[in-house]
Structures are given as structure tokens and as C-alpha cells.
Amino acid sequence: MKKIIFATNNTHKLEEVRFALQGLYEVKSLKEIGFNEDIPEPYETLEENALTKSKTIFNKFNADCFSDDTGLEVDALNGAPGVYSARYAGPNCTFEDNVKKMLEEMKGKENRNARFRTVVSLIINGQEHYFEGIVKGRISETRSGNEGFGYDPIFIPDGYNTSFAQMSIGEKNKISHRGRAMAKLVEFLKNME
């Protein structure tokens, strides 16, 4: 089976992506290839941050790879936290810190509309490709569910009454931002076979 590097050490993301690419590629994490450096994400867009990660790995290992960057964009917060979603509550914050801050910021807000947006940057055979996935929904007033990670306990996708954290990986992958971006990536990789 062909190998491809996913430029992440986030076990939750890795699990979701391996599920999506099973039988097609063996997906290796940064840790599994012995890359332990931190790749900075200094840019203002998801596209640039995703590309800097995949380019770093491609330049170092000369191997097919992809990376992603995801942002939660909340209408009532003028699109924040967006590109800063992972470090919304500060430089060394946890998922829990971010969720707490979001619930605090959203207190009393009527418009709770939000969207998750993922951009995947793939470098294969030396060529760059981008895939985007978006899911619209709303920020709940309280957290619910124990699955997933990040803002999943407070994000309810449109058409559902349950948060991402109340869904199985399979359910979430069918409708999530990353699931949608990965579906485009999988389709592209299948067509290359």
C-alpha cells in the first residue's frame, strides 16, 4: 500500500483521516516519521498555514504529504476565532480553555450561527493541490457529548439537534468540514490510481 504523510500529531485528526483513507493509503503521522519539530503557523489564512506545513514536510522528506488547517468562524464574533481557533484562549491553551472562552463570549448573543472551515494542502508528485470543506451550524449554550475534540461539544451542525461530540466518527465524517475536505482529497487520490 502507498504511504502518505499527514503533517499532524493530533491523534483525533489522524483517526478521522485514517478512517477516510482506509484501504487506499497508509497514513503516517509526523511522530511516526520521526519529525518532532513544531511547524509555525504564522499566517492570516487557513490556506497559507496548511501549505507551510505540507511544504515543510515535502522539502524535508521529499515524500507525498498533506496537512490541514481548520477554523471556527462565528458570525456574532465577526468571523473569530477563525485562523486562531486552536489558540483562541491563549498560546498554551487546551481544548477545554477554548470552549470555556467561546461560551463566555457568546453569552447573551442571539445570533449563534457559525461555520467550521477546513483547508487541506496536498503535495503529491511535487504538485500542490487544495481541498476545502465547510459545515454550517450554530454554537450551543452548553456543552454536550464526549466524542471528538476541540469545539465539538458546542457545535451543532445545521439539520441536527446534537453536537459533533455526540456523534460517532463515522457520522461526523459524513457531514463535517474535515470530512468534506477529505472526501474531495480521497476522490482526487482515487482518480490518480
C-alpha positions, 0 to 999 in steps of 0.5 A: 500500500502507498504511504502518505504523510499527514503533517499532524500529531493530533491523534483525533485528526489522524483517526478521522483521516485514517478512517477516510483513507482506509484501504487506499493509503497508509497514513503516517503521522509526523511522530511516526516519521520521526519529525518532532519539530513544531511547524509555525503557523504564522499566517492570516489564512487557513490556506497559507498555514496548511501549505507551510506545513505540507511544504515543510514536510515535502522539502524535508522528506521529499515524500507525498504529504498533506496537512490541514488547517481548520477554523471556527468562524462565528458570525456574532464574533465577526468571523473569530476565532477563525485562523486562531481557533486552536489558540483562541484562549491563549498560546498554551491553551487546551481544548477545554480553555477554548470552549470555556472562552467561546461560551463566555463570549457568546453569552447573551448573543442571539445570533449563534450561527457559525461555520467550521472551515477546513483547508487541506494542502496536498503535495503529491508528485511535487504538485500542490493541490487544495481541498476545502470543506465547510459545515454550517451550524450554530454554537450551543449554550452548553456543552454536550457529548464526549466524542471528538475534540476541540469545539465539538461539544458546542457545535451543532451542525445545521439539520441536527439537534446534537453536537459533533461530540455526540456523534460517532466518527463515522457520522461526523465524517459524513457531514463535517468540514474535515470530512468534506475536505477529505472526501474531495482529497480521497476522490482526487487520490482515487482518480490518480490510481 
